[in-house]
Amino acid sequence: MPDLVNKNGLEASNSKVNSRKRGGMMREQNTVVCDTIRALALCHNVTPTFPDDAKEEVEYQASSPDEIALVKFAATMGMNLVERDQHYINIKNAANAPEKYEVLANFPFTSESKRMGIILKHTESGTIVFYLKGAEVVMKQKVRAHNRATVDEACENLALEGLRTLVISQKLVTESFYEDWNKRYQRALSDLNNREGMIAKCLEEIELDMELLAITGVEGKEEKKTDVSFR
């Protein structure tokens, strides 16, 4: 397993996202792994709670046990979910350094969409990242064309082991892109005639050309097995 320690948080972790090929080489594997574990710690609808005053033991609350399993897996890799509300998510990375993210938009999973997404702003660096995860049948059309065979193969291999699969992706967006996109999204939210159609159009725009990070597999048992296949 590559080293997951990243003392400078999202800015350093994603410093090569916009220059994915150098001399024909793809991004370094350890950077992809670090991005993936961070995505698992941030892209969800899980809330951490601390029953004891010392805050030594954490419990997770969510409607999906699979999401809890993935957050716990991220914690074993050094990315710990510390706090979450409607506006902010705080984690502690593998270097034991805090990272704080502002929630700019959140798109919960539904049985119709078969995916969930979240737009976050790293408060220290100002970097804006969009995370998207979901079922293979949907996500295969969201990631870049050259990644689609990888999605098919990895999902098939994990499914043969009896695991429920989930495709994890990300995209860095500029401040100007987000501001322009958010204006259209806010107009869509307030539209009285074609609200759902306009929202869907906005989501399709930002979901285009996602960077594939990994495919996860979770076992359907109380003591869950979690596996991650990196791209």
KAURBEL-V19649 format. One record per residue. PSI is psi in degrees with one decimal (NA if undefined). Layout:
PSI + PSI
This chain:
128.2 + 158.1 + 126.9 + -2.3 + 125.9 + 99.6 + -20.8 + 5.4 + -154.1 + -39.7 + -46.7 + -39.2 + -38.6 + 19.7 + -20.7 + 8.0 + -37.0 + 3.2 + 65.5 + -21.2 + 125.0 + 116.3 + 30.5 + 0.4 + 140.8 + 169.7 + 150.3 + 140.7 + -38.2 + -30.3 + -40.8 + -43.2 + -45.1 + -43.7 + -40.0 + -48.2 + -37.7 + -40.5 + -41.2 + -32.7 + -16.5 + -32.0 + 89.6 + -179.0 + 47.5 + 139.3 + 124.6 + 141.6 + 153.0 + 96.7 + -33.4 + 149.7 + -28.9 + -13.0 + 36.7 + -32.8 + 126.2 + 141.3 + 151.2 + 138.9 + 130.1 + 157.5 + -22.3 + 118.7 + -26.9 + -38.7 + -40.3 + -41.4 + -39.6 + -36.5 + -39.5 + -38.5 + -44.0 + -38.5 + -37.8 + -21.9 + 3.3 + 0.0 + 103.7 + 127.0 + 121.3 + -43.5 + 146.9 + 133.0 + -165.9 + -21.3 + -26.0 + 151.4 + 129.0 + 131.3 + 166.8 + 124.9 + -176.1 + -15.8 + 10.5 + 24.8 + 139.2 + 145.8 + 131.5 + 135.6 + 133.6 + 132.3 + 110.3 + -33.5 + 149.4 + 130.3 + 93.6 + 155.7 + 138.6 + 160.6 + -24.6 + -45.4 + -30.3 + 28.9 + 161.8 + 150.7 + 161.3 + 137.3 + 123.6 + 149.7 + 119.4 + 115.3 + -29.6 + -45.8 + -20.2 + 1.5 + 134.1 + 127.6 + 138.9 + 120.5 + 139.9 + 131.2 + 151.8 + -169.4 + 151.4 + -44.2 + -30.4 + -47.2 + -25.8 + -27.2 + -11.1 + -31.2 + 168.6 + 151.2 + -38.2 + -9.0 + -9.3 + -34.0 + -36.1 + -41.3 + -47.7 + -49.1 + -47.1 + -42.1 + -39.2 + -44.0 + -42.8 + -37.6 + -34.1 + -24.5 + 3.4 + 21.3 + 144.5 + 126.7 + 155.6 + 130.9 + 128.4 + 132.2 + 167.7 + 164.7 + 129.9 + 136.6 + 149.1 + 161.5 + -42.6 + -40.3 + -46.4 + -44.1 + -45.1 + -45.8 + -42.2 + -32.7 + -44.7 + -37.6 + -42.4 + -37.4 + -39.0 + -41.0 + -31.9 + -1.5 + 133.5 + -12.8 + -44.0 + 50.3 + -52.0 + -40.2 + -40.3 + -38.7 + -44.4 + -39.6 + -41.2 + -42.3 + -40.9 + -34.2 + -46.5 + -22.0 + -3.3 + 137.1 + 49.9 + 149.0 + 118.6 + 128.8 + -53.1 + 167.9 + 127.6 + 155.5 + 131.4 + 134.7 + 142.0 + 58.3 + 164.0 + -44.9 + 92.8 + 137.5 + 134.2 + 128.7 + 147.4 + 126.0 + 112.4 + 147.7 + NA
